[in-house]
Amino acid sequence: MHAELAAIDPATAARLATTDSQRIQRALEVFELTGQPLSRLQGRRTTPEIGPVLAFALVPENRAQLHLTIALRFDAMLAGGLVEELALLRSSHALDRHLPSMRSVGYRQAWSYLEGEIDRSALRAQGIAATRQLAKRQFTWLQSMPAARLPSARAGAIANILDAVKNFYSA
């Protein structure tokens, strides 16, 4: 697929790793639908001027509390019928475990459980571990964003944001 992309859109192919099948497939789809290479369409993008922007990020101060919250949330997903939901989707749609939607956190582990590859305790443990890894990647991404970081657990976090917005617009 990468070679096919290189033939029709060398710029996008050069930017993408040969193993990035999802982005390669999307670039080929764009060409198929529009008749134009993705690189040409992306080159036309313009960002509208929307004025000044205030960005805030609510981040947990305590990693242990975050990990507990993640575990409680995953337990709630299981209690709410995650496995049963996936079983119903699998019985009513032509799905396979390699679809992007089925590789998401929770579904990936529930799929393994339904296939008999792991037991219920491994489903829970792997789901929580995958969610913690996702949170870590999100924190890494957030570090690159120009945003004021406020502790999410602090009672005044929302009030601090509202004050910053009021001060910004009254200045």
C-alpha positions as CSV (number, residue, x, y, z in Angstrom):
1,M,0.0,0.0,0.0
2,H,2.9,2.4,0.8
3,A,4.3,1.8,-2.7
4,E,0.9,2.6,-4.3
5,L,0.7,5.8,-2.2
6,A,4.3,6.7,-3.3
7,A,3.2,6.5,-6.9
8,I,0.3,8.9,-6.5
9,D,1.4,11.1,-3.6
10,P,5.2,11.0,-3.0
11,A,5.1,13.8,-0.5
12,T,2.6,12.0,1.8
13,A,4.4,8.7,1.3
14,A,7.7,10.2,2.3
15,R,6.1,11.6,5.5
16,L,4.5,8.3,6.5
17,A,6.2,5.2,7.8
18,T,5.7,2.1,5.7
19,T,4.1,0.5,8.7
20,D,1.5,3.3,9.3
21,S,-1.2,1.3,7.6
22,Q,-4.1,3.5,9.0
23,R,-2.7,6.8,7.6
24,I,-1.6,5.2,4.4
25,Q,-5.1,3.8,3.9
26,R,-6.7,7.2,4.6
27,A,-4.4,8.9,2.1
28,L,-5.3,6.4,-0.5
29,E,-9.0,6.8,0.3
30,V,-8.7,10.6,0.0
31,F,-7.1,10.2,-3.5
32,E,-9.8,7.7,-4.5
33,L,-12.6,10.0,-3.4
34,T,-11.2,13.3,-4.6
35,G,-8.8,12.5,-7.4
36,Q,-6.2,14.6,-5.6
37,P,-3.3,13.7,-3.4
38,L,-3.7,14.3,0.3
39,S,-0.5,16.5,0.3
40,R,-2.1,18.9,-2.2
41,L,-5.3,19.2,-0.3
42,Q,-3.5,19.7,3.0
43,G,-1.4,22.4,1.3
44,R,-4.6,24.4,0.7
45,R,-5.6,24.5,4.3
46,T,-6.0,27.9,5.9
47,T,-6.5,28.5,9.5
48,P,-9.1,31.1,10.2
49,E,-8.1,33.9,12.5
50,I,-10.3,33.6,15.6
51,G,-8.5,36.0,17.8
52,P,-6.7,35.4,21.0
53,V,-7.1,32.1,22.6
54,L,-6.8,31.1,26.3
55,A,-5.9,27.4,26.8
56,F,-6.2,25.6,30.1
57,A,-5.4,22.0,31.0
58,L,-6.8,20.4,34.2
59,V,-4.2,17.9,35.3
60,P,-4.2,15.6,38.3
61,E,-1.6,16.4,40.9
62,N,-1.6,12.9,42.4
63,R,-0.8,10.0,40.1
64,A,-1.9,7.4,42.7
65,Q,-5.4,9.1,42.8
66,L,-5.4,9.1,39.0
67,H,-4.6,5.4,38.9
68,L,-7.4,4.7,41.4
69,T,-9.9,6.8,39.4
70,I,-8.9,4.9,36.2
71,A,-9.4,1.5,37.9
72,L,-12.8,2.6,39.3
73,R,-13.8,3.9,35.8
74,F,-12.8,0.6,34.1
75,D,-14.7,-1.3,36.7
76,A,-17.8,0.8,36.0
77,M,-17.4,0.1,32.3
78,L,-17.3,-3.6,33.0
79,A,-20.3,-3.4,35.4
80,G,-22.1,-1.3,32.7
81,G,-21.9,-4.0,30.2
82,L,-18.7,-3.5,28.1
83,V,-18.3,-7.2,27.4
84,E,-22.0,-7.7,26.6
85,E,-22.0,-4.7,24.3
86,L,-19.0,-6.0,22.4
87,A,-20.6,-9.5,22.2
88,L,-23.8,-7.9,20.7
89,L,-21.8,-5.8,18.2
90,R,-19.9,-8.9,17.1
91,S,-23.1,-10.9,16.6
92,S,-24.8,-8.1,14.6
93,H,-21.9,-6.7,12.5
94,A,-19.0,-8.1,10.5
95,L,-16.2,-7.0,12.8
96,D,-12.7,-8.2,13.3
97,R,-10.2,-7.4,16.0
98,H,-7.9,-5.4,13.6
99,L,-10.4,-2.6,12.9
100,P,-9.4,0.7,14.5
101,S,-12.5,0.8,16.6
102,M,-11.9,-2.7,18.0
103,R,-8.3,-1.8,18.9
104,S,-9.5,0.9,21.3
105,V,-8.8,0.6,25.0
106,G,-11.5,-1.7,26.6
107,Y,-12.7,-3.3,23.4
108,R,-9.3,-4.8,22.6
109,Q,-9.2,-6.5,26.0
110,A,-12.9,-7.5,25.9
111,W,-12.3,-9.1,22.5
112,S,-9.5,-11.2,24.0
113,Y,-11.8,-12.2,26.8
114,L,-14.6,-13.2,24.4
115,E,-12.1,-15.2,22.4
116,G,-11.2,-17.1,25.6
117,E,-7.6,-15.8,25.4
118,I,-7.7,-14.2,28.9
119,D,-9.9,-14.6,31.9
120,R,-12.0,-11.9,33.6
121,S,-9.3,-10.8,36.0
122,A,-6.8,-10.4,33.1
123,L,-9.4,-8.5,31.2
124,R,-9.7,-6.0,34.1
125,A,-5.9,-5.8,34.7
126,Q,-5.0,-5.4,31.0
127,G,-7.8,-2.8,30.6
128,I,-6.6,-0.7,33.5
129,A,-3.0,-1.0,32.4
130,A,-3.9,0.1,28.8
131,T,-5.9,3.0,30.2
132,R,-3.0,4.1,32.3
133,Q,-0.7,3.9,29.3
134,L,-3.2,6.0,27.3
135,A,-3.3,8.6,30.1
136,K,0.5,8.8,30.1
137,R,0.6,9.4,26.3
138,Q,-2.0,12.1,26.8
139,F,0.1,13.8,29.4
140,T,3.1,13.7,27.1
141,W,1.0,15.2,24.3
142,L,-0.3,17.8,26.7
143,Q,3.2,18.9,27.6
144,S,3.6,20.2,24.0
145,M,0.5,22.3,24.2
146,P,0.7,26.0,25.2
147,A,-1.8,25.8,28.0
148,A,-2.0,26.9,31.6
149,R,-1.8,23.8,33.7
150,L,-4.1,23.8,36.7
151,P,-4.5,21.0,39.2
152,S,-7.8,19.3,38.6
153,A,-8.3,18.3,42.2
154,R,-8.0,21.8,43.6
155,A,-11.4,23.1,44.6
156,G,-10.8,26.4,43.0
157,A,-9.6,25.2,39.6
158,I,-12.8,26.2,37.8
159,A,-13.0,29.5,39.6
160,N,-9.3,30.2,38.6
161,I,-10.2,29.6,35.0
162,L,-13.2,31.9,35.1
163,D,-11.1,34.6,36.8
164,A,-8.4,34.3,34.1
165,V,-11.1,34.6,31.4
166,K,-12.7,37.6,33.0
167,N,-9.4,39.3,33.5
168,F,-8.3,38.6,29.9
169,Y,-11.5,40.1,28.4
170,S,-11.7,43.0,30.7
171,A,-8.1,44.1,30.0
